[in-house]
Amino acid sequence: MKNYGEKRDIQTMWDFGKTVITCTFVSKKHAQSKWERIRQRPSPTMGPRGRSSIDQKGNPQSVMLHNCPAASWYALQTRSRHEKLVRDRLTGRGFEPLLPLSRRLSQWSDRKTWIDAPLFSGFCFARFSLHDQLAVLTLPGVIRIVGCNGPEAIPDEEMISLQKLAVSRLDCEPHQYCEEGMLVEVIEGPLAGVRGTFLRKAGRDCVVVRVRLIQQSASVQVARSNIRPVCNSNNIPLADHTQSLSAR
C-alpha cells in the first residue's frame, strides 16, 4: 500500500495480470469539510419563472424576463357542455379560473330537477399571462381565447363585479346583451327578420335601418325583448362601426 498526495487520501493499487484496480479512501474529516464548503456556497438567485444564470466569475445572476406580460383575465370559448371540465383543468394546471353558475330548473326525461349550470354557456374565464397561452389553448375543451385580432384582456372592474356576483350565491340568470352600435335582429312582431343598429333615443330602445348608398336611415321603436344581437360564427355579437347615425 502506498500513499499518494495528502495523508487523508489513501490510494491502493492491486495488479492482477493486466488489470489494475485503484481504490481511493477519503477520511471522514475530509468528507465533512468538503460538504461544509459546498453548503456555504451562495445558492443561485431565482428570477421570474425560476430561471438563473452564472457570470464569468461563477457568481449566480438572476435572469429578468422583461418581455413576459403580466397576468390578466381572459375569456375562453369552450366546447358545448365543457365549461366545468375546462375550469377543473385550469385549476389542475395552476391557473385561476372563474365560472359563474346559475341555478336552473332542468327538464329530464322523467322529471324536473335543479342544476347549477354555467351562467354564460360556452364560456369560462381564466387569469394568466399570454406567455402561458399555449398551455391554456391545449387544455381539453378549450376552443380559443376570445378576441378580435388575438386574445383580448377583460377589464379588471368587470371581472371584480363578476367575481362578487359569483360568490354572492344570489339568484342570477343570463340576460341578453345589447349596447348602442350593436347589430341586432328583430325576432318577434311585424318587423321580425329586420336587421339594424341598436340605439337608445330619448330613453327608448330603437332599431335604426339604413340605406348606405343614399346615406339615409330610419329608426323604429322596439321592445328589447323582441331583438337579439347578430353574432358571427364564433357566437360573438357583431358591432356596427358606422361613426354617425342620423334618424330621418
Secondary structure, DSSP 8 states (H G I E B T S, - for coil): -EE-SSTTEEEEEEEETTEEEEEEEE-HHHHHHHHHHHHHS------GGG-EEE-TTS-EEE---TT----EEEEEEE-TT-HHHHHHHHHHTT-EEE--EEEEEEE-SS-EEEEEEESSTTEEEEEE-GGGHHHHHTSTTEEEE--SSS---B-HHHHHHHHHHHHS-----------TTBEEEE-SSTTTT-EEEEEEETTEEEEEEEETTTTEEEEEE--GGGEEE-B-TTS-B-B---S-----
